[in-house]
Amino acid sequence: MGSVVSAIGGGINAIISAIANVIMTIISAIVTVIVTIIDVILDILCCNCFGGRKRRTGTHRYNFGRRGAGATY
């Protein structure tokens, strides 16, 4: 009888662990998207407000207002 209860407990533990892993993966993906959006917004604000051409705040690099990239007339 003890082995049956132990097997049922192990099954319940496995199910709860699987559900927790799925929830952790979903939360991790949501947080990654939010951090990326904030990172892009801060990069744009820093380049526009502080006049930096290649200023970085996070993992992305943006070059706004490159000189010499326009057409010559």
C-alpha angles and dihedrals in degrees: 000000000000092000091053091052090046091052092049090049091049091051092050090048091052092049093049091047091051092050091048091051091051091049091048091051092050092048091047091053092048092049091048091053092047092049091048092050092049090047092054092046092050091047091053093045094048092049094047101038102037098035095236113153098199103018116151128201100169142351099320131075122207127184109206122183098010111192119230093023095104128091119269119232 
